[in-house]
């Protein structure tokens, strides 16, 4: 059961690339992050990452009008159909070429995708279980360059496609007699957006140079007339042509054929050959009403994204300078102009009411939702726009602190998945972060030579600690009392010790002959363990003048060190790929795990050796014990995180943190189809240009060569941390902060099972009101739903009696179940009563085995604190409303009394 962890959420990233979408109700925004998508609930302030992923980074997302289906298409054109209701993959499809955009029709019956210069119309998956969910209806040819955007009319009769050839093409989704295609020009740059007016064929087109063209159609949507059948069109004499500049009549329509391995429907091509107009039917014609320019003040930044809301007639445009404009059309009146960042705005979307506008900035990884009427942010989040280096759990498991190469320290709420505070005081990369035992102070070390302490009550940097000589700190540790803070230097090989209360430097611990790679305090003793590249682990006694207590000799350079939660064991990761275990009391080695073969490294595109040879130089760089100390997590320069059983010293499970082939070092073998003269084609761009093929990569770069024109981030795990509750663990990786949670539905794990333990037997005991017997049987079967059913059937006044009659072995199980259920249950008082009775009646026995139940108690504490916070906010809001209503009623009563007094005085004057 303890290894039944599955991916549950992705933190630290909010937007990478692709288009944004709002849900049908407008309360959630759907954002692509790498090869996954996340749903951000703006009403409840929560985030959820779907448990589905594509092979490469997602380039575009299409959401059905009812928000039940989503089409995710990656960079290579591989698509998956996902149910947003069940969070399951329904169908796989490959378009064989990169797809530029995808859009469902407003009625949800069809969708259009554009690749290269072709628009493909598909029948949308319906309620019936189809063998092939992607059925091609028509292929539309017209643009001479790649297509960029799509928009539909409100009745789903026609759609428009923008192109890089500076034209916009309007096609009929059905066979109309007076409109098959129409081409609109008027621009001098790439078309960024094309939009139909509400219930009309009138068009707005926006280009990259900041030009808006307004087009008027001489035909309404009701004026579109059905054309002849396909068989009748084939009888038309194709030799007869009609010389028209912008033809709205029929063109060459081909029969069904094969393209890219899939069946294609009718093919409609734009060209000069077209049959004559049908008798009495006039073709649709467009005329340009006006042209407007956004860059009137000399701003030369390019227009990069646009969105239009048809009901409110609001056009939103984003620019490469981070500025966005709101205009009301067709008058082109400026409503707002605001700068949200200094980076390019990559995507814009609006919800169905037109009140909220979503912005995505890929350069910084920003996701913003702006309410333009109140001029305020509804949602504003930004992840680390560079590598994540370190993470730490708070003692109660509610928060996670992260530090990155961008010099920022962020604190995340594990329940909502959102960042609620960001500290930007560091001027260089943050290498390590840690919480104090109180959980309200975050300490961080950085390469800028400072160690800073941040207060989570007032959200400020209240302490800055430095060394006498400038030093780059690469590691950090805080003792269990929260008083001592130490940091290791990678250039002076010293360890600096400060008092957090006063900020004074207490001591400089010298002795290592190489960079200090990691530090860790013992949870139960005042002992500091430090590991260095000098192949030693030193144990420092904090009570005896900070002297070296023991020195442990390793067979290779030390990279990571960690104590077991009870402080009775020490684990060390070294450069030769081994994890060694030591007894800190006797300084004796108790075991070792050779894990280099478990890393299973991939081969980078620019590497000239195989992955097998490259793996010989790889090792684990991060270690973390589980909350019970029975297993240990290990991660490093690989896409795998390994969990080992410490006692048996065997691999229990490997977690693949990513399957994204857009990252480097993912595949063990390179594709021979990309080889040129026994080299990868990426290597053909490297060299000094003189034929000597000198490698130009920057010295010391380990995370991908950013000087190369083909830069791909390399997959790695920089930090691991188990939650104190034992129900989840987190990994800081190239893709972001990954959370893996315990999933009870993955395994069937009965306890003391025999033939008499059945659901029917448990239900019979419940009907007989044999509560204790029913609880014991349900835990022996260990079905979560059945245990919950039995517990909630127990009368409130019988809880104490039932708790007193439980055997000791079932008390721990019941307490653990109550702790996990309390977090999400609405029966707050009911489960708190169970908790109080268990702790009161069995408190002394539980205290004797406190080490084993500590994760369970911390889970209880986390759930109670979360409910306390929610109820406190609700009570404060209710008190405020009551006070406001009381004051309002008193004011109204006073006004009424004054009116009565005035009327009485007036009556007296009249008399």
Helices and strands as residue ranges (DSSP letters): E 5-11, E 21-22, E 28-33, E 36-41, E 46-49, E 58-63, E 69-74, E 78-83, E 88-94, E 99-104, E 110-115, E 118-123, E 135-141, E 147-152, E 158-163, E 168-172, E 181-184, E 191-196, E 203-207, E 211-217, G 221-223, H 230-233, E 253-254, E 257-259, E 262-264, E 266-269, E 286-293, E 303-309, E 314-319, E 323-328, E 333-339, E 347-350, E 356-361, E 366-371, E 376-382, E 388-393, E 399-404, E 409-413, E 419-423, E 430-435, E 441-446, E 450-455, E 460-466, E 473-478, E 484-489, E 495-499, E 505-509, E 516-521, E 527-532, E 536-541, E 547-553, E 558-563, E 570-574, E 578-583, E 588-594, H 596-599, H 611-614, G 615-617, E 620-625, E 631-636, E 640-645, E 650-656, G 672-674, E 675-676, E 679-680, G 681-685, E 717-722, E 728-733, E 736-742, H 759-767, H 771-781, H 784-793, G 796-798, H 799-804, H 808-822, H 828-841, H 843-848, H 850-910
